[in-house]
Amino acid sequence: MLYYSLNNQSPKVSFREATIAGQAPDKGLYFPEVIPSISQDVIQNINSYSKAEIALKVIQPYVGDTIPEAVLKRIVEETIDFEFPLVKINDKIDALELFHGPTLAFKDVGARFMSRCLGYFVQGQNKKVTVLVATSGDTGGAVANGFYGVDGVDVVILYPSGKVSNIQELQLTTLGKNVTALEINGRFDDCQRMVKQAFADQELTSQLFLTSANSINVARWLPQQFYYFFAYQQWQDKGNPPVICVPSGNFGNICAGLMAYASGLPVKHFVAACNANDIVPSYLQTGNYHPKEAVATLSNAMDVGNPSNFVRILQIFNNEFHTLKEKLSSYSVTDEETEQTISEVYKEFNYLLDPHGAVGYLSLERYLNEHPAQKGYFLETAHPVKFPDAVERISGHKIEVPQSVQGLLSKQKISISMEPDFDQLKAYLLSTR
Ligand SMILES: *Cc1c(COP(=O)(O)O)cnc(C)c1O
């Protein structure tokens, strides 16, 4: 399998090269030359396969011969070494809980898979790799955790000061070792811009081996397909496939779901759930795509003003607006509605949503109200304990802190403060050589 750049100005590369580079030299996103098909036999008999068997079948064609099968099998098994339960909330709506991994968010899957692939690829090389990531919340923790202690790989994380939750911040600032957190006095979009500038800077890239771990990296993006298949295993009414609603920011997660669908996974319809950052909902209404500055919301991991994976979604649908619109709907949910949803769903169904999941729940409910014969699930992308202030205030319910988080709370935050200024980032990175 080869990957080409969506800007079409760079040579095609293997999975190995795409994983190491992150982005193509022409700054485009990598996309597989063909979307592989899952055999219909696997779909029809999905319950007779283990999670690891399914995951291996899904990812193997994308990896090709760049990782030996036995190694890939081990990587896959370690990646999905926790539960992905589909939990019934009411007659129409289930939650696919993706928060049972080590940092309590879905990004654990992509980060664990990518770190292990990159760790495999840099083995025996004498040049150190630096993974550079901008995070609006959950990416940082998942990447830090996934890469912690991986030989030959340094991780540098940029996050917007004061705009991530306490637990999110602790998850990325307390590990140490090969993980450094840069606390940027600005917004997520500033962090992302600084990272992009670093990749484009010739002096930096000639001196350091830089790569990204954002969802643009194929090794983070593609394994996110796994849990859509795991959900289908648990879906009761196989004759009536689910509507799938994905709380979206950079649109990597929903784009993986669309890849799974393009490979043959039965899905009735997709709903992209957005907060006030409504670029995609407006696009689907008007046909005009207008990136904006991100605004801060309660669901902060979705505060993205120019979702980088959207070009991949367009590619899946051959840039045909009408075909895309038939399969994808999108809604924008305000913070007020998010709060109301957390409170109502807790009262009515005794289910505690986090703010991202609440945006997902309400968007799915809206779609199902317009399509009463259908049922679906939304992705509960983070554990509510990651946002205790908002969730406890709104629900009036004290959240029990999972064991994995308790240890964090007593740890000391260590970060390096920085202005949203590329020259400062560059000077820092050069100093790490
Ligand atoms: C990252 C994140 C999202 C958005 O995912 P994208 O792939 O960027 O669309 C949603 N919810 C949570 C909790 C996240 O961490």
The ligand as an ORCA input file, in Angstrom:
! r2SCAN-3c Opt
* xyz 0 1
  C      -9.847     14.986     20.317
  C     -11.198     14.868     20.907
  C     -12.352     15.014     20.134
  C     -12.297     15.391     18.682
  O     -11.739     14.378     17.873
  P     -11.235     14.712     16.404
  O     -10.651     13.458     15.880
  O     -10.227     15.804     16.533
  O     -12.431     15.173     15.639
  C     -13.576     14.804     20.734
  N     -13.681     14.500     22.041
  C     -12.593     14.351     22.822
  C     -12.775     14.029     24.254
  C     -11.318     14.518     22.278
  O     -10.249     14.390     23.043
*
